[in-house]
Amino acid sequence: MLRELRVRDLALVAESRVRFGPGLNLLTGETGSGKSLIVDALGLTIGGRGGADQVRHGADKATVEGVFESGGNALVLQRELGKRGASRIDGRPANPSQLRELGRGLVAMHGQHDHHALLDTETQTELLDGYAGAVELRAAVAAAHSAWTKKVDEVGDLERLRSRGQREQEYLRWQLEELRAADPHAGEDAELAAERAAVRHASRLAELGNDSMAALREDGVARAAAALGSAADLDPRLRDQHLRLMALEEEAADVAAEIRRYTELLDSDPRRLEALESRLAVLDAIKRKYGGSLESAIAERSKLESQMGATQDLDGSVAAAERERDRCRAELEAAAGRLTKARSSAALRMQKAVGLELRGLRLEGSRFEVELRPRSEIGADGAEGAEMMFSANPGEPIAPLARVASGGELARLMLAIKTVGADADHLPTLVFDEVDAGIGGEAATQVGLRLKALGARHQVLVVTHLAQIASFADHHLLVEKSPGPDGRNVVAVRELTSDDERAKELARMMSGGVTAKAVARAHELLEEARR
């Protein structure tokens, strides 16, 4: 749930701190007061598109910050716009795509653009699947589709290998024999390079080793330990220091012994150096030809061994791969069939439920249907797509939404779909901008009723121009534009907490003026909304 939105230097907003509560949050204000700016600011916090042109004139940057409650914890998403745009999640650097990824699980934005997204059949299919509770079925189809396409690719690879003929196989065999002859081992080049350095500098290393052993023998640690041992016999307080010196003496003796063994094993034989140089040259040639490292060369050897093993019986390998492909295809078709069944059942239920909602939203005589359009091939999202059909008036033919629905009808359709699918929609916050486009009167009251009902299961944020809708608010936020200290207009937001404050704003929304008659009617609206 969105707890708070902080905005600084965004367009006309110099600085604003808006607190939201559970249930239905309504944003109202004069035309041009900046209501949509608040929605835009929220969109920016969840990774929406933004740029330096949105920074308030005279400021270096704009900052928007959303404080959400998620899983019982506070989550802070922050976005800066300007020459050096930046994003943060709980204070840690992020990018807009990460904000969008988080935002998808926090907020659903429904504005004019989103109503038009309802015209897209992919969006319609996703809405149907959400209503059907078919998220897991859809995921199963995607997984089965991925497995099937992988097997199709494997069959194709083997068939291409078979079609290359003997000449290609001979070339692969030659590559494999070269790698087997070189027989590289992971890390071998680094080990040999270290040994080569030791052989090259064997004389100097022996000299330095002998110097180190001599110094360890002559540093007086043994004499110091013996003297301190005698002192400890006289004063037990020196016993710890005596023990530490004895440990140093033992450690020095161990180091000297290791250095002695090292110098004894040093090999300055020119033949060994020549052998190392030769082996490293072979490994360098292998690395250049097969990916730049011994690890990539070893991986290539394994791949070639697998391919050559397959070429021993290509017909058998192709047949086996085809059987696996067909098995995966059967699993895909079964998974797609289960999704189709769920969609078919949900489409009928959605038609009926949305139709009832539309009648309640004063679209009497309208018809709404969900048709499933089979695809020529099963995709990752199933064997068909959903297409929502609509007729606004009796006697008019039903047709795809894109051809017949007006802006106001689309807004009410989106609200109806969200209302009937509220239980399946797990997003905590729903935002509706311009949901009242093209409506009024009783239709507006019905829209308000449904927004209020959605607010019982989600946090709902709505920008509205209609008093009938605003009267249902759990939290009524007034957006005001007024001259700032520098003479420029600034936008501020405050919550109307008393009935008198709310009634005055509802009166303004109804009549443009706050008359006694309008205020009285506004109080009636509030009482009606409570009932």
HELIX and SHEET records of a PDB file:
HELIX    1   1 LYS A   35  THR A   45  1                                  11    
HELIX    2   2 ALA A   52  GLN A   54  5                                   3    
HELIX    3   3 PRO A   96  GLY A  103  1                                   8    
HELIX    4   4 GLN A  112  ALA A  117  1                                   6    
HELIX    5   5 THR A  121  ALA A  132  1                                  12    
HELIX    6   6 VAL A  135  ALA A  182  1                                  48    
HELIX    7   7 GLU A  188  ARG A  200  1                                  13    
HELIX    8   8 ALA A  202  GLU A  218  1                                  17    
HELIX    9   9 VAL A  221  LEU A  234  1                                  14    
HELIX   10  10 PRO A  236  LEU A  238  5                                   3    
HELIX   11  11 ARG A  239  LEU A  265  1                                  27    
HELIX   12  12 PRO A  270  LYS A  289  1                                  20    
HELIX   13  13 LEU A  294  THR A  311  1                                  18    
HELIX   14  14 LEU A  314  GLY A  360  1                                  47    
HELIX   15  15 LEU A  401  VAL A  404  1                                   4    
HELIX   16  16 GLY A  407  VAL A  420  1                                  14    
HELIX   17  17 GLY A  441  GLY A  455  1                                  15    
HELIX   18  18 ALA A  467  ALA A  470  1                                   4    
HELIX   19  19 ASP A  499  SER A  511  1                                  13    
HELIX   20  20 ALA A  516  ARG A  530  1                                  15    
SHEET    1   A 6 VAL A  13  ARG A  19  0                                        
SHEET    2   A 6 LEU A   2  LEU A  10 -1                                        
SHEET    3   A 6 LYS A  61  SER A  70 -1                                        
SHEET    4   A 6 ASN A  73  GLY A  82 -1                                        
SHEET    5   A 6 ALA A  86  ILE A  89 -1                                        
SHEET    6   A 6 ARG A  92  ALA A  94 -1                                        
SHEET    1   B 6 VAL A 107  HIS A 110  0                                        
SHEET    2   B 6 THR A 429  ASP A 433  1                                        
SHEET    3   B 6 GLN A 459  VAL A 463  1                                        
SHEET    4   B 6 LEU A  24  THR A  28  1                                        
SHEET    5   B 6 HIS A 475  PRO A 483  1                                        
SHEET    6   B 6 ASN A 489  LEU A 496 -1                                        
SHEET    1   C 3 ARG A 367  GLY A 379  0                                        
SHEET    2   C 3 GLY A 382  SER A 391 -1                                        
SHEET    3   C 3 ALA A 399  PRO A 400 -1                                        
END                                                                             
